Amino acid sequence: QVHLVESGGGLVQPGGFLRLSCVAPGIISSIYGMGWYRQAPGKQRELVAVITSLSNTNYADSAKGRFTISKDNAKNTVYLQMNTLKPEDTAAYYCTVGWDPPEYWGQGTQVTVSS
């Protein structure tokens, strides 16, 4: 069983930033692609960003130019740097192994953007 542990969520003002982390013990991120999804109340889950085993990245239109996904293979950790946050970024953010569909999900970390 793969256990993904996210951290870094919280309350931030509009225009602020957060960095989410996802530790994936037992997952070699040099082999597996990783992703970040989010789900806001009453909305469908959205794929926000992905990073392949070769560190190629792709982003949802809503994240382009503001979010950056990266990873540290030695630490089996994936990051999501989120800048210029907007109230519409408020959601639970989930780290995944793979995407469309993911093979494994983390438990989620809440991000709230509000003044």
Helices and strands as residue ranges (DSSP letters): E 5-7, E 10-12, E 18-23, E 34-39, E 46-51, E 57-59, E 67-72, G 73-75, E 77-82, G 87-89, E 91-97, E 104-105, E 109-113
